[in-house]
Amino acid sequence: MALDAHLTELSHRHRALDRKIEEEQGRPTANEFKLAEWKRQKLRLKDEMERLRHEPQH
């Protein structure tokens, strides 16, 4: 997969997690375990995107 396409896919997944987190936080009885896991996933995606952006291209 081309780098740009991969970054785009990661960005879409990051935004989708953002929406899920916002939705869950809006609930009166938000599931803190889900929120914590989604936030970890979101951070891993962000780290992966940054790594790919700064990695030397071949």
Backbone as a printed PyTorch tensor [residue, N CA C, xyz], in Angstrom:
tensor([[[  0.8500,  -1.1680,   0.0000],
         [  0.0000,   0.0000,   0.0000],
         [  0.9000,   1.2370,   0.0000]],

        [[  0.5550,   2.1970,  -0.7800],
         [  1.3240,   3.4310,  -0.8480],
         [  1.2620,   4.1570,   0.4980]],

        [[  2.3200,   4.8640,   0.7930],
         [  2.4120,   5.5520,   2.0810],
         [  1.2410,   6.5090,   2.2990]],

        [[  0.9120,   7.3100,   1.2930],
         [ -0.1950,   8.2660,   1.4380],
         [ -1.5080,   7.5570,   1.7250]],

        [[ -1.7600,   6.4640,   1.0500],
         [ -2.9960,   5.7070,   1.2700],
         [ -3.0190,   5.1230,   2.6710]],

        [[ -1.8790,   4.6280,   3.1140],
         [ -1.7960,   4.0570,   4.4550],
         [ -2.0240,   5.1320,   5.5180]],

        [[ -1.4090,   6.2980,   5.3250],
         [ -1.6100,   7.3950,   6.2670],
         [ -3.0660,   7.8500,   6.2890]],

        [[ -3.6940,   7.8760,   5.1310],
         [ -5.1020,   8.2530,   5.0460],
         [ -5.9610,   7.2630,   5.8140]],

        [[ -5.7080,   5.9760,   5.6380],
         [ -6.4590,   4.9460,   6.3530],
         [ -6.2660,   5.0860,   7.8670]],

        [[ -5.0340,   5.2930,   8.3030],
         [ -4.7750,   5.4770,   9.7330],
         [ -5.5020,   6.7070,  10.2680]],

        [[ -5.5200,   7.7640,   9.4900],
         [ -6.1940,   8.9880,   9.8870],
         [ -7.7070,   8.7710,  10.0160]],

        [[ -8.2910,   8.0160,   9.0890],
         [ -9.7280,   7.6920,   9.1630],
         [-10.0340,   6.8970,  10.4240]],

        [[ -9.1940,   5.9300,  10.7240],
         [ -9.3970,   5.1130,  11.9180],
         [ -9.2490,   5.9640,  13.1810]],

        [[ -8.3060,   6.9060,  13.1700],
         [ -8.0870,   7.8070,  14.3040],
         [ -9.3360,   8.6590,  14.5430]],

        [[ -9.8870,   9.2260,  13.4680],
         [-11.0960,  10.0560,  13.5920],
         [-12.3010,   9.2280,  14.0430]],

        [[-12.4060,   7.9860,  13.5620],
         [-13.5140,   7.1220,  13.9680],
         [-13.4450,   6.8420,  15.4720]],

        [[-12.2480,   6.6010,  15.9780],
         [-12.0870,   6.3910,  17.4150],
         [-12.4370,   7.6590,  18.1830]],

        [[-12.0660,   8.8050,  17.6460],
         [-12.3980,  10.0830,  18.2680],
         [-13.9130,  10.2160,  18.4240]],

        [[-14.6440,   9.8770,  17.3770],
         [-16.1110,   9.9590,  17.4230],
         [-16.6810,   8.9830,  18.4530]],

        [[-16.1430,   7.7480,  18.5010],
         [-16.6190,   6.7610,  19.4690],
         [-16.3730,   7.2420,  20.8910]],

        [[-15.2040,   7.8380,  21.1210],
         [-14.8600,   8.3400,  22.4520],
         [-15.8230,   9.4570,  22.8540]],

        [[-16.0480,  10.4010,  21.9480],
         [-16.9660,  11.5070,  22.2370],
         [-18.3650,  10.9980,  22.5400]],

        [[-18.8220,  10.0460,  21.7470],
         [-20.1580,   9.4890,  21.9430],
         [-20.2590,   8.7960,  23.3050]],

        [[-19.2690,   8.0010,  23.6330],
         [-19.2890,   7.2730,  24.9090],
         [-19.2140,   8.2450,  26.0850]],

        [[-18.3980,   9.2940,  25.9570],
         [-18.2810,  10.2700,  27.0380],
         [-19.5830,  11.0390,  27.2490]],

        [[-20.4180,  11.0980,  26.2290],
         [-21.6930,  11.7940,  26.3390],
         [-22.7630,  10.9980,  27.0560]],

        [[-22.4890,   9.7390,  27.3090],
         [-23.4590,   8.8930,  28.0070],
         [-23.3600,   9.1220,  29.5170]],

        [[-24.4970,   9.0450,  30.1970],
         [-24.4670,   9.2390,  31.6510],
         [-23.6280,   8.1750,  32.3750]],

        [[-23.6120,   6.9790,  31.8460],
         [-22.8390,   5.8920,  32.4710],
         [-21.7870,   5.4000,  31.4890]],

        [[-20.8630,   6.2660,  31.1550],
         [-19.8110,   5.9420,  30.1860],
         [-18.9810,   4.7630,  30.7030]],

        [[-18.6420,   3.8700,  29.7860],
         [-17.8270,   2.7140,  30.1160],
         [-16.3540,   3.1400,  30.1050]],

        [[-15.7940,   3.2830,  31.2930],
         [-14.4210,   3.7730,  31.4190],
         [-13.4010,   2.8050,  30.8330]],

        [[-13.6980,   1.5160,  30.8560],
         [-12.7770,   0.5330,  30.2840],
         [-12.7190,   0.6660,  28.7640]],

        [[-13.8740,   0.8420,  28.1340],
         [-13.9150,   1.0630,  26.6810],
         [-13.1620,   2.3440,  26.3340]],

        [[-13.4500,   3.3960,  27.0900],
         [-12.8030,   4.6800,  26.8190],
         [-11.2850,   4.5650,  26.9140]],

        [[-10.8070,   3.8990,  27.9280],
         [ -9.3600,   3.7570,  28.1040],
         [ -8.7510,   2.9770,  26.9400]],

        [[ -9.4050,   1.9030,  26.5190],
         [ -8.8870,   1.0990,  25.4130],
         [ -8.9020,   1.8970,  24.1120]],

        [[ -9.9820,   2.6050,  23.8400],
         [-10.0660,   3.4070,  22.6140],
         [ -9.0180,   4.5140,  22.6110]],

        [[ -8.7840,   5.1140,  23.7560],
         [ -7.7670,   6.1640,  23.8410],
         [ -6.3730,   5.5930,  23.5900]],

        [[ -6.1140,   4.3830,  24.1000],
         [ -4.8230,   3.7400,  23.8270],
         [ -4.6800,   3.4420,  22.3410]],

        [[ -5.7450,   2.9330,  21.7240],
         [ -5.7100,   2.6430,  20.2870],
         [ -5.4610,   3.9190,  19.4940]],

        [[ -6.1340,   4.9840,  19.8810],
         [ -5.9830,   6.2650,  19.1970],
         [ -4.5400,   6.7620,  19.3040]],

        [[ -3.9350,   6.6310,  20.4690],
         [ -2.5530,   7.0420,  20.6640],
         [ -1.6030,   6.1890,  19.8210]],

        [[ -1.8500,   4.8710,  19.7410],
         [ -1.0100,   4.0140,  18.9040],
         [ -1.1020,   4.4220,  17.4440]],

        [[ -2.3100,   4.7550,  16.9870],
         [ -2.4790,   5.2070,  15.6050],
         [ -1.7180,   6.5060,  15.3640]],

        [[ -1.8200,   7.4430,  16.3020],
         [ -1.1160,   8.7230,  16.1670],
         [  0.3930,   8.4960,  16.1080]],

        [[  0.8880,   7.6340,  16.9930],
         [  2.3230,   7.3320,  16.9950],
         [  2.7610,   6.7040,  15.6750]],

        [[  1.9550,   5.8000,  15.1500],
         [  2.2710,   5.1500,  13.8770],
         [  2.2880,   6.1670,  12.7390]],

        [[  1.3220,   7.0790,  12.7220],
         [  1.2800,   8.1000,  11.6750],
         [  2.5190,   8.9920,  11.7490]],

        [[  2.8950,   9.3990,  12.9600],
         [  4.0790,  10.2440,  13.1160],
         [  5.3380,   9.5040,  12.6790]],

        [[  5.4440,   8.2460,  13.0440],
         [  6.6090,   7.4600,  12.6540],
         [  6.7200,   7.3710,  11.1390]],

        [[  5.5940,   7.1190,  10.4760],
         [  5.5980,   6.9990,   9.0200],
         [  5.9280,   8.3300,   8.3400]],

        [[  5.4480,   9.4180,   8.9050],
         [  5.7100,  10.7340,   8.3080],
         [  7.1810,  11.1170,   8.3870]],

        [[  7.8530,  10.6600,   9.4290],
         [  9.2450,  11.0640,   9.6530],
         [ 10.2550,   9.9910,   9.2750]],

        [[  9.7710,   8.8830,   8.8080],
         [ 10.6650,   7.7870,   8.3910],
         [ 11.2120,   8.0880,   7.0010]],

        [[ 12.5060,   7.8620,   6.8140],
         [ 13.0800,   8.0710,   5.4610],
         [ 12.3870,   7.1660,   4.4360]],

        [[ 12.0950,   7.7330,   3.2920],
         [ 11.4140,   6.9750,   2.2360],
         [ 12.4370,   6.2670,   1.3460]],

        [[ 12.0850,   5.0720,   0.9090],
         [ 12.9830,   4.2840,   0.0500],
         [ 12.6040,   4.4540,  -1.3900]]])
